Amino acid sequence: MKINLAHLRERSTSGGWINFAVFDARCSSGSSTDNANLLSQLAAKARMSGLQVDQSALAYSQGGQIRFYGDKNLVSYLSQNFVPQWTHTIEA
């Protein structure tokens, strides 16, 4: 199954750079354990495909709004009106 992802690079609050991946989580069952396992697997596959991933998150729709699951700091950043624009696909 192909999974869409957005791979981005942004300045961190400390002045360096953070490379992050946001994965389309339509394939997730929604439980916290399943989400954690899925996110770990997808981040590993993205790294194996050559992408640098310092932090990662799943993106899903709930109640007509985009929600995120993953690294606490990244989720906080993404929750400020981030709308995923898919840049890559990987095989899951």
C-alpha positions, 0 to 999 in steps of 0.5 A: 500500500502506498502512503503519502507523506509530507517531508519538510525542513524548518528552523528549530527554536534553537536556530538549527534545522529539523527535518520532519515527516507527516504521514497520511494516516487513513490506514490507522485504526486509531488506537494509541498503540497502533498509531505508535507502531504505525508511526515508527514503521513509517518513519523507519521506511522513510529513513530507509528511502533516503529521507532525513527524519528527525521528528514525525507525525501522523495526520488524520481527519476527525470531526472535519478537522485535521488532527496529528499524532506523534512527537509532542513538539512537532504536533504542537507546531503542526496544530497551528494551521498546518495543512499537509501537502504530500511531497512523497509516497512510500510503500507500507 
